């Protein structure tokens, strides 16, 4: 889970840099993420009024799946 923080709302130190909106949505559902990913740190640029790039989504997913700190990964 991730968000940009800052530009979208304050970062919650307990959640990392999740946007305030995403954090509130998760909290209302009783969900607290174990780990978050800041998509901007993975090279994703925010694009207003545009759909995501499927190729970029695949690239980012591969990076996340390769993260040894990711819960459920072979290295964790």
URSUL-V93572 format. One record per residue. N is the residue number from 1. RES is the residue in one letter. PSI is psi in whole degrees, 0 to 359 (999 if undefined). D_FIRST is the distance of its C-alpha to the first C-alpha in Angstrom with 1 decimal. Layout:
<<N RES PSI D_FIRST> <N RES PSI D_FIRST>>
This chain:
<<1 X 147 0.0> <2 X 172 3.7> <3 X 173 7.2> <4 X 344 10.6> <5 X 188 12.1> <6 X 280 15.8> <7 X 333 16.6> <8 X 352 14.7> <9 X 171 15.5> <10 X 146 15.8> <11 X 139 13.3> <12 X 117 13.3> <13 X 330 14.5> <14 X 336 13.3> <15 X 356 9.6> <16 X 222 9.9> <17 X 36 9.6> <18 X 143 7.4> <19 X 153 9.9> <20 X 320 12.5> <21 X 311 12.3> <22 X 320 8.7> <23 X 319 9.5> <24 X 320 12.8> <25 X 313 11.8> <26 X 316 9.9> <27 X 318 12.8> <28 X 332 15.4> <29 X 4 14.3> <30 X 25 14.6> <31 X 129 11.1> <32 X 113 10.0> <33 X 146 7.0> <34 X 332 9.0> <35 X 151 7.0> <36 X 159 4.5> <37 X 128 5.7> <38 X 107 7.9> <39 X 329 8.9> <40 X 328 12.2> <41 X 343 12.9> <42 X 11 12.6> <43 X 7 15.2> <44 X 128 13.7> <45 X 141 15.9> <46 X 130 15.5> <47 X 113 18.2> <48 X 138 19.5> <49 X 30 20.9> <50 X 147 20.0> <51 X 162 18.2> <52 X 159 15.8> <53 X 116 17.8> <54 X 323 17.6> <55 X 320 18.8> <56 X 321 16.2> <57 X 318 13.5> <58 X 315 15.4> <59 X 314 15.7> <60 X 317 12.1> <61 X 317 11.5> <62 X 320 14.6> <63 X 317 13.5> <64 X 316 10.4> <65 X 333 12.9> <66 X 353 15.4> <67 X 115 13.7> <68 X 341 16.1> <69 X 356 14.0> <70 X 129 11.4> <71 X 133 12.4> <72 X 354 14.9> <73 X 162 15.9> <74 X 331 19.6> <75 X 348 19.7> <76 X 999 17.8>>
